[in-house]
Amino acid sequence: MFPEITHDDVFRLETERLWLRWPRAADADEIRRHVGDPDVALMTASIPHPYQAQDAHAFITSARLENAAGGGLHLVITPKNRPGDPIGLVSLHGADRRGAATFGFWLGKPYWGQGYTTEAARALIDLAFGITSLDRIVSSVRPDNPSSLHIHEKLGFRRTGRGILAAPARGGDIEVEQFELKRGEAHTLFGARRPRFSSP
Ligand SMILES: CC(C)(COP(=O)(O)OP(=O)(O)OC[C@H]1O[C@@H](n2cnc3c(N)ncnc32)[C@H](O)[C@@H]1OP(=O)(O)O)[C@@H](O)C(=O)NCCC(=O)NCCS
């Protein structure tokens, strides 16, 4: 799905306040600290709770493999002044034959409510529609997750109905609101500030 430019871990995305970069082994403790919070894990379909060190290492390995193969792009969110500190994640993965990839994200609780997830998501979506041939991005949100529902609406996602999502980390199926974002309908154009090039 993603072209060669994203297949190496030197790849970075810059936004106004953030660097988005590949997860790496040294991120394991911080990732575990953030997603170990049940308020983060339990809103997702795939993050186990309780979350063990081996879960963080397994996630980092599989994310790096998928990034390297171009089958998806998982980027940790870091503050620009602390690029070593992962505070969240945005990802697109699993593109199907009909050209739809699945969107996911989380942010560490101390950082909620400052627009970081929206800022990171805009940059990833701009990139995806800019450099891949994806037609659609799909996503599922628990109905009791107002913050995530609001983010999807701000980004231009449309609700396509209620559905059931297989959520092994939650012990079975969960009810979700389903969303899709079609190429050309994203509320992202120039939403992420482009790098500035200073003249000599
Ligand atoms: C969902 C999550 C990523 C949001 O991160 P965040 O950086 O705080 O999100 P943002 O600040 O970019 O945007 C949140 C928006 O929701 C709004 N919001 C927050 N609580 C809300 C509520 N109870 N009702 C309606 N809107 C709400 C905020 O005001 C903000 O909108 P605004 O910028 O228009 O004011 C974070 O809470 C999280 O990690 N949750 C657990 C994991 C999760 O839910 N992942 C997504 C699974 S689908």
The ligand as a Gaussian input file, in Angstrom:
#p B3LYP/6-31G(d) Opt

LIG

0 1
 C       -9.438000       9.395000      21.602000
 C       -8.109000      10.053000      21.949000
 C       -7.030000       9.557000      21.011000
 C       -8.277000      11.568000      21.797000
 O       -7.015000      12.199000      21.873000
 P       -6.893000      13.807000      21.984000
 O       -5.527000      14.184000      21.534000
 O       -7.344000      14.228000      23.324000
 O       -7.921000      14.284000      20.875000
 P       -8.020000      15.760000      20.259000
 O       -7.671000      16.746000      21.334000
 O       -7.252000      15.835000      18.989000
 O       -9.554000      15.834000      19.877000
 C      -10.551000      15.443000      20.799000
 C      -11.816000      16.164000      20.432000
 O      -12.898000      15.546000      21.112000
 C      -13.564000      16.524000      21.882000
 N      -14.097000      15.875000      23.048000
 C      -13.449000      15.465000      24.153000
 N      -14.332000      14.900000      25.013000
 C      -15.544000      14.981000      24.429000
 C      -16.850000      14.602000      24.823000
 N      -17.071000      14.015000      25.994000
 N      -17.872000      14.809000      23.951000
 C      -17.655000      15.390000      22.748000
 N      -16.428000      15.802000      22.330000
 C      -15.391000      15.598000      23.166000
 C      -12.493000      17.565000      22.198000
 O      -13.085000      18.811000      22.568000
 C      -11.769000      17.616000      20.883000
 O      -12.479000      18.342000      19.915000
 P      -12.100000      19.892000      19.557000
 O      -10.654000      19.906000      19.154000
 O      -13.034000      20.216000      18.424000
 O      -12.348000      20.669000      20.809000
 C       -7.671000       9.736000      23.392000
 O       -8.677000      10.148000      24.261000
 C       -7.415000       8.252000      23.596000
 O       -6.314000       7.764000      23.359000
 N       -8.430000       7.506000      24.026000
 C       -8.303000       6.063000      24.296000
 C       -7.978000       5.278000      23.037000
 C       -8.988000       5.509000      21.940000
 O      -10.117000       5.850000      22.193000
 N       -8.544000       5.324000      20.681000
 C       -9.414000       5.454000      19.543000
 C      -10.193000       4.210000      19.354000
 S      -11.387000       4.421000      18.033000

